[in-house]
Amino acid sequence: MPERSDTSKPAGDVVLVHGIFDTGRVFRKMSDALQAHGFRCWTPDLTPNSGVLGLDQLAAQLDAYIERYLDSGEQFSMVGFSMGGLVCRYYLQHLGGIRRARKLVTLSTPHHGSILAHALRHKGAMQMRPGSVFLIDLQQGAHLLENISPVSIWTPFDLMIVPAVSSSMPSWKEIRLSVLLHPWMLSDRTSVDAVIRELKEA
């Protein structure tokens, strides 16, 4: 069975996509808050979560999950944390997800890569290195997201996204928060509130 939060009066479906070494459970606090505001949340587990697979392969898993569990033809919003934001972008830009998407919000996503990705030789990690073919391809297709008004929420104190400004997308709406740690972007009140606000405006 899929991990989801049910609500009797849905404000809309939201697919929350985790980052490297995580599972959908990292969104527990955020999904609870979203549920309280009437959203129905879906938190798929992409496996393996270690970067062994390419992000394009994880995006294919995400596509299969959405096709299986979400009502056909229904629009939904997406929230991607860290690596999950890149997986969302590939799904939207290359796998046709943009046809159903209402909104994309990324949290501390290395849109321009992180030098820490050089620490791993796995395919997915290599795709997150600055200047990778994968990231260049996503940037070249970024215009495809214009109609869903994407938002990048990030913190300059991020020690996992190095440099932290790699999360910046000047052509998007940006929200810069004073959150001290990368994983806290999923639980800090200011971050959670920002996500809720953006999804309500979708």
C-alpha positions as CSV (number, residue, x, y, z in Angstrom):
1,M,0.0,0.0,0.0
2,P,1.2,3.5,-0.7
3,E,2.3,5.9,2.1
4,R,-0.3,8.7,2.0
5,S,-2.2,11.0,4.3
6,D,-6.0,10.9,3.8
7,T,-8.4,13.8,4.4
8,S,-12.1,14.0,3.7
9,K,-12.0,17.5,2.1
10,P,-8.9,17.4,0.0
11,A,-7.4,20.8,-1.1
12,G,-5.5,18.8,-3.7
13,D,-3.0,15.9,-4.1
14,V,0.7,16.5,-3.2
15,V,3.5,14.1,-4.1
16,L,6.4,14.6,-1.7
17,V,9.7,13.1,-3.0
18,H,12.6,12.4,-0.7
19,G,16.3,12.8,-1.1
20,I,19.3,10.5,-1.0
21,F,19.6,8.1,1.9
22,D,16.0,9.0,2.9
23,T,12.5,7.5,2.6
24,G,9.1,9.0,2.3
25,R,8.9,9.0,6.1
26,V,11.1,12.0,6.4
27,F,8.0,14.0,5.3
28,R,6.0,12.9,8.3
29,K,5.8,16.3,10.0
30,M,5.3,18.2,6.8
31,S,2.6,15.8,5.5
32,D,0.8,16.0,8.8
33,A,0.8,19.8,8.5
34,L,-0.4,19.7,4.9
35,Q,-3.1,17.2,5.9
36,A,-4.3,19.7,8.5
37,H,-4.8,22.2,5.7
38,G,-6.8,19.8,3.6
39,F,-4.2,18.3,1.3
40,R,-3.9,14.7,0.5
41,C,-0.2,13.6,0.6
42,W,1.6,10.9,-1.2
43,T,5.1,9.9,-0.1
44,P,6.7,7.3,-2.3
45,D,9.9,5.4,-1.4
46,L,12.4,5.4,-4.2
47,T,14.8,2.5,-4.1
48,P,17.6,2.1,-3.7
49,N,18.0,5.5,-2.1
50,S,21.8,5.5,-2.1
51,G,22.4,7.1,-5.4
52,V,23.3,3.8,-7.1
53,L,20.6,4.3,-9.7
54,G,20.5,7.3,-12.0
55,L,18.0,10.0,-11.1
56,D,16.3,9.3,-14.4
57,Q,15.7,5.8,-13.2
58,L,14.3,7.1,-9.9
59,A,12.0,9.4,-11.9
60,A,10.7,6.4,-13.8
61,Q,9.9,4.8,-10.4
62,L,8.1,8.0,-9.5
63,D,6.2,8.0,-12.7
64,A,5.0,4.4,-12.2
65,Y,4.0,5.2,-8.6
66,I,1.9,8.2,-9.7
67,E,0.3,6.2,-12.5
68,R,-0.6,3.4,-10.1
69,Y,-1.9,5.3,-7.1
70,L,-3.2,8.8,-8.2
71,D,-6.4,9.2,-10.0
72,S,-5.9,9.3,-13.8
73,G,-6.1,12.8,-15.2
74,E,-6.1,14.5,-11.8
75,Q,-3.7,17.4,-11.3
76,F,-1.3,17.4,-8.4
77,S,1.5,19.4,-6.9
78,M,5.0,18.2,-6.1
79,V,7.4,18.9,-3.3
80,G,11.0,17.6,-3.8
81,F,13.6,17.6,-1.1
82,S,17.3,17.7,-2.0
83,M,17.9,15.1,-4.7
84,G,14.1,14.6,-4.8
85,G,13.8,18.0,-6.4
86,L,15.9,16.9,-9.3
87,V,13.9,13.6,-9.6
88,C,10.8,15.7,-9.8
89,R,12.2,18.0,-12.5
90,Y,13.2,15.0,-14.6
91,Y,9.8,13.5,-14.2
92,L,8.1,16.8,-15.2
93,Q,10.5,17.7,-18.0
94,H,11.1,14.4,-19.6
95,L,8.4,11.9,-18.6
96,G,5.3,14.0,-19.4
97,G,4.5,14.8,-15.8
98,I,4.2,18.5,-16.6
99,R,0.8,17.7,-18.3
100,R,-0.7,16.9,-14.8
101,A,1.4,19.1,-12.5
102,R,-0.1,22.1,-10.8
103,K,3.0,23.3,-8.8
104,L,6.6,22.4,-8.1
105,V,8.3,23.4,-4.8
106,T,11.9,22.3,-4.2
107,L,13.6,22.3,-0.8
108,S,17.3,22.6,-0.6
109,T,17.7,21.0,-4.1
110,P,21.2,21.1,-5.7
111,H,19.9,22.5,-9.0
112,H,23.5,23.3,-10.0
113,G,25.1,20.4,-8.2
114,S,27.0,19.9,-4.9
115,I,30.7,19.4,-4.7
116,L,30.0,16.8,-2.0
117,A,28.6,14.5,-4.8
118,H,32.2,13.9,-5.7
119,A,32.5,11.7,-2.6
120,L,30.4,9.0,-4.2
121,R,31.0,7.2,-7.5
122,H,27.4,6.0,-7.9
123,K,25.5,7.1,-11.0
124,G,23.0,9.1,-9.2
125,A,25.6,10.9,-7.2
126,M,27.7,11.6,-10.3
127,Q,24.6,13.2,-11.9
128,M,24.5,15.7,-9.0
129,R,28.1,16.9,-9.5
130,P,28.3,20.5,-10.7
131,G,28.5,20.6,-14.5
132,S,27.2,17.1,-15.1
133,V,25.5,16.3,-18.4
134,F,22.3,15.5,-16.4
135,L,22.2,18.9,-14.7
136,I,23.0,20.7,-17.9
137,D,20.1,18.9,-19.6
138,L,17.7,19.9,-16.8
139,Q,18.8,23.5,-17.1
140,Q,18.3,23.5,-20.8
141,G,14.7,22.3,-20.3
142,A,13.9,24.5,-17.3
143,H,11.6,26.7,-19.5
144,L,9.1,23.8,-19.6
145,L,8.2,24.5,-16.0
146,E,7.3,28.1,-16.5
147,N,3.5,27.5,-16.5
148,I,3.5,25.9,-13.1
149,S,5.5,28.8,-11.4
150,P,8.1,26.7,-9.7
151,V,9.5,27.7,-6.3
152,S,12.9,27.1,-4.8
153,I,13.1,27.2,-1.0
154,W,16.6,27.1,0.4
155,T,19.0,28.1,3.1
156,P,22.4,29.8,2.8
157,F,23.5,27.7,5.9
158,D,23.2,24.4,4.0
159,L,26.3,22.2,4.5
160,M,25.1,19.4,2.2
161,I,24.4,21.6,-0.8
162,V,27.9,23.1,-1.4
163,P,27.9,25.9,-2.3
164,A,24.4,26.5,-0.8
165,V,23.6,29.0,-3.6
166,S,23.4,26.0,-5.9
167,S,19.8,25.7,-4.8
168,S,19.1,29.1,-6.3
169,M,17.1,29.4,-9.5
170,P,17.0,33.0,-10.4
171,S,14.2,32.6,-13.0
172,W,11.9,31.0,-10.3
173,K,10.3,32.4,-7.3
174,E,12.9,32.0,-4.5
175,I,12.4,31.9,-0.7
176,R,15.6,32.0,1.3
177,L,15.2,30.9,4.9
178,S,17.5,31.0,7.9
179,V,17.3,27.3,8.6
180,L,20.6,26.0,10.1
181,L,20.7,22.4,8.9
182,H,19.8,20.6,5.6
183,P,17.4,18.1,7.1
184,W,15.7,20.8,9.2
185,M,14.2,22.1,6.0
186,L,11.6,19.3,6.3
187,S,10.6,20.2,9.8
188,D,11.4,23.9,10.6
189,R,8.2,25.8,11.0
190,T,9.2,28.6,8.6
191,S,9.9,26.0,5.9
192,V,6.7,24.0,6.4
193,D,4.7,27.2,6.5
194,A,6.3,28.4,3.2
195,V,5.5,25.1,1.5
196,I,1.8,25.3,2.7
197,R,1.5,28.9,1.5
198,E,2.9,28.1,-1.9
199,L,0.7,25.1,-2.4
200,K,-2.4,27.0,-1.4
201,E,-1.6,29.6,-4.1
202,A,-1.3,26.9,-6.8
